[in-house]
Amino acid sequence: MTLQTCNLQHVLVPHLLLLVLLLLLQAWRGCCHPQCLDYKPPFEPRQPLAFCKEYSKFGCCDLEKDEEISVKFYTIMDNFDHSGYMACAQYIRSILCQECSPYAAHLYDAEDANTPMRMLPGLCGDYCSDYWRQCRYTLSLLLEDSGDPQQFANLTATLEEDRRRFCNFLELKDKQYCYPNVLTNSELNANLGLVREDPKGCLELCLQEVANGLRNPVAMIHANDGTHRFFVAEQLGYVWVYLANGSRIDRPFLNLTRAVLTSPWSGDERGFLCIALHPRITTVRKAYVYYSVSVKKEERIRISEFTLLTHDDNQLDHSSERTILEVVEPASNHNGGQLLFGHDGYLYIFIGDGGRAGDPFGKFGNSQNKSTLLGKVLRVDVDNNDDGAPYSIPSDNPFLREKEARPEIYAYGVRNMWRCSIDRGDPATGRGGGRMFCGDVGQNKYEEVDLIVKGGNYGWRAKEGFSCYDRKLCHNSTLDDILPIFAYPHKLGKSVTGGYIYRGCQMPNLNGLYIFGDFMSGRLMSLKENVTSGEWQYNEICMGRDQTCRFPKLINSYFKYVISFAEDEAGELYFLATGAPSATARAGVVYKIVDPSRRAAPGRCSVKPSPVKIKGKLIHFYPKEEFVINKKPTTTPVPTTTSTKTTKTPPRRKSPIIIIKPPMPTRKILRKIPQPSTTATTTRKTTLQTTRKTTMRKTSPPPTTPTLKATTTIKTTSATIKPPTIPTTDQMTMATTPATTSPTGYRTTVMTAAFSRIAQIPITTLPTRRHWRPFLYPFTTSQPLTSPPPPRSPHTTSLKLPQMALTSVRYSERPEALTTPRAPYWSQKPTASGYKPQRPPINTTLPKSHEVRLWLGEKLESAVEGNQVYKRPRGRGRGYKRGRGGRRLRVGSVRLVSVDGLSDRGRVEIFIRGEWGTVCDDLFTNKAGTVVCRQLGFTTVLAVMKRAAFGEADRSVRILLDDVECEGGERSLLECKRSRVGKHNCSHGEDVGVICG
């Protein structure tokens, strides 16, 4: 038995290890996420870069940004002689140019707009060590333009002397993504810049929600008049106007609900089916519609003409309807339903075969009978028809002179074409322009995509796709049918929805790709033409995984029933889908198709919509789907389609807490060396002074904490500050250990350049990066002792975190230190004034309750410390407490609990039923954050911080609210859409926080 068990283990273990390795590889592949610091995909610049040349083909910089980086580089290198330039130029250039890397967002930790961004790109460990050994003192020059100069002087003073701290600040632990490994990884960069594919070859794209709340949206068109408006038709009979900013005009463009024949039955093919605007809408001012109607209990297809109101370009004159054509429908299905204008200016009409199954009408069926309009593509001329017939026949229609054939027929043998489009042509060459693509819904086995040509016979009912349907007709030698460019079996889908060839500007990778779908299966598909062979290559389209679609406003799921496709005035592609295929269900959504792998260069696709005169009100658009960037990670793959709201993901492990360093107050830099103070006043003011020695030796911190005098002798510039209550660990180390020799020439050269600027720059509040993203500080100092401590809420105790102590002993900068031997290639450049500002002394204190260090990205050891909220005992009057000054707290009051006591940021807590509790970050957006900030007297919210970024609440604090969705105008979170008080599906690891402004 034991032998069998061992053999079984030998058999299973290798397979299990292989499976684990494959899963890890797949997970690693899922992390590939090229993204720029503006939270958009990389691009190919319009002009080659002159400085960061390696990113000229694909990256995140245009020529303007490249020149900006070049100027910064040469400004830094002006501080070096030739030898120093040769030693450090490549390091400085490489670090600066990572803003141009296609992986810039990952290198700067900027993939999530809700987390702080690094000040410098993440380096690999070996590269960082080499950089520290060769050019570590250039760190202060790289950081001097990042914010408060004096604050970064304090920061770099500590980092530059300790390789471990230096590389903890710069190193990116992900060895696949850190610089320079990210450039040399062949697996990672194999298909960089191309449309991403999953292991099965499925193209991974993303979506952007454009409109919602529609009742079976069947068509979307644009006016091509420079306004970039788009018009969305509902099956019920409404047509709505949307402006370029996404808002909708409250008055319908057209309302035919009283005339349209439809029903609330799921899958009813009758109704308002299409609309087309005249290609010269600004002068002709006409629109054409296709809808089902009942005339004396007889079902018909009606094509009508409407005229725009003279005083309103956003509304049709309902009294101007003129019937162009009516066709009797033998059955209620197979109604066709497409109108479009070709490049020739003629109106094309696509009519179904009349319904039922197998086109049973007549000897050959309606589609092969050219004496009827059913099962045909029609072409008519509707210009210059005001005083005569509603339309005329183009002189080159193929069957104009054929006996018993209807002259309107352009092509025949179609079953039920649903959604057709015309190729705009390649933007550069114009190739393919004018081609007409249609999806033709099949019978029992196949769906097909056809390329419509004049006089073509598309085979129905003789053929279905490439196969025979009616064998007798199929073998008729006179059939001479045109085969589809693509057909697929019903195991992939049962009702094709024709699409468009992408010819837009924003996503160059998609140029020439025909994108279509299937109504029943919800599958999105694509075809790409091989120009040489003329064949079309099929690829399925699937939704990118969370990491692939992790861009602002993008989603990666959609409703199953794909009704139609569309393009806007700029050529960008959309599709219309619903979760409930009923003409009365408000489950319809318009999605924009987005390729996250590459975008066009900035400025190439900019459009300026022409102004639109509005009569009525605008209804602003609010997306309902959760953005991928706000999702919590899940262990299950993202579904391709969704017909119902996705369930909530389980709570994730608490992410590291990032402490934002408060801005330092202005310190006056003195030219004269102050004398040591030997007395202490009643306010306990003394002069903290430290001795700088010319020789230092690196030692590890002592295991015990010796005492250090509050006042010592110094021989360099100092400022008058209050003494610390407890010395920092590094101060104690320096006070008890000797020092080592430093290359003061190199040190003085670099620091003279840096501090000559510091002496001229007023110290201001530390600015934040774009999108209000705060800088990421790996180390935090305590509040400077010259400034009063921040006010704290009476309901919270002093919340203190472990903080990194900065050493205040550095290489000697005394005048006599300049005579110390230096590195041979560092040149000292005197400042213009002849005075070299010295690095100001550094003072930090470590709180009594904490003497450990907070490294970059290190988690808080105890979640309880950030949540020690003082609760007053309940007095008379249950259900309320008293706030500051004894005032009574209202139900719904909010407060921000933060570690550093800042009043404008912290974890959101709400007062309900006599207690304070937290709010979960599920569905919590900037609108909800605005409600909180306005309650507290601020104007707006700068950022919503998720995943307990401000620390988890104590277990004794209840979670009171979850799934909070606000519109932004509510007076309290209780007025927002939310779950019941106390009902939640989350943990304190999902406590939400805000930063107000």
Protein Blocks (a to p, Z undefined) as FASTA:
>chain_A
ZZmmmmmmmmmmmmmmmmmmmmmmmmmmmmgccddfkopacdddfbdcfklmmlmmgccb
dfklmmmmmmmmmmmmmmpcfklmmmmmmmmmmmmmmmmpmklmmmnopmbmkbccdfbd
cddfklmmmmmmmmmmmmmmmmmmnmcfklmmmmmmmmmmpmklmmmmmpcfblmlmcfk
lmmmmklmmmgoiacddfkopacdddddfbghiahifbdcdehnonopacdddfklpacd
ddfkopacfbdfbdcklmpgcdfbehiagdcfbdcddfklmlnopacddddddeehiacd
ddddddddfkbckbccfklpccfbdcddfbfghnljidcddfkopacddddehiajhilg
hjkojklmmkbfghiacdddfehklmmcfbdcdfkbfklmgghiafkbmbghifbdghia
ddebjfklopoihiacdddddfklpccdddddehiaehiakbgcjbcfblmlmmpmklop
acdfbdcdfkloccdcdddddfbfklmmlgoiacdddfklopacdddddfknopacdddd
ddddfklmmcghiacbdcfblfbdcddfkopacddddfbdcfkbccbccdddddfkbccd
ehklgccddddddedjddddddfbdcfklpccdfbdcdfbdcbdcddddddddddddddd
dddddddddfbdcdddfbdcfkopacddddddfbdcdddddfbdcdddfbdcdfbdcddd
dddfbdcfklmmmmmpccddddfklmmmmmmmmmmmmmmpccddddddehhiacddfbdc
dddfkbccddddfkbccdddddddddfbdcdfbfklmmpccdfkbccdddfkopacdddd
ddddddfkbccdcdehiacfblklmmmccdddddehehiacdehhiacdehiacdddfkl
pakbccddddeehiacdddfehpafklmmmmmmmnopabdfbdcehhlnopadfklccfb
ghiacehlacbfklpccddehiacddfklcccdddZZ
